[in-house]
């Protein structure tokens, strides 16, 4: 399993959120659809950076 550490930024407020996932595309869609409570008020989100974790 490969995990990705990611940073996204709200295109409205400029807020930055950092998270970890196995599927960055799915997770970004969840953030932008409002399914993630902690980021739902600041959508839309854009990916700033992703880093592959593990070996």
N, C-alpha and C positions, 0 to 999 in steps of 0.2 A: 504494500500500500504506500502510495506517495501522497504526502500532505503538502498543501500550498499555504504559505503565509501570505496574506494579501492586505493591501491598503486601498480603500476607496474614498472618494471625496464627493460630497454633495455638490451638485452643480447649482444649487440654489443658495445654500448657506455657507458653503466652503468647509463645513465640518468634515473631519477625517475620521474614518472608522477602520480599525485593524481587526482582522479575523483569521481563522484557519479553516480549511476545508479540503476535501478530496476532489471536489468537482467545482472549479472556479466559475465556469460558465453557468452552471445551475444556480450556484450561490448568488452570483450577481443578478440573475433574473429574479431570485427570491427577494433580494434587497429592493430592486426596482418595482416589484409588484406590490410591495407593502406587506409581505408575509413575515418580515422580520420586525418585531415590535420596536426594538431599539433604534431602527433606522427608518421606520415608515414615515415619519414626519418630515424627513429631509430629502426625499427622493425628487428628482432622479440622481443616481449615483454613477460615477465614472471610475474605472479602474486606474489607480495611480501606479501601483507596483505589485508584482507577485514574485515570490521566492520559493523555489522548490525545496522542501525539507527532506532530510533523510539521505541515504547513500545509494 
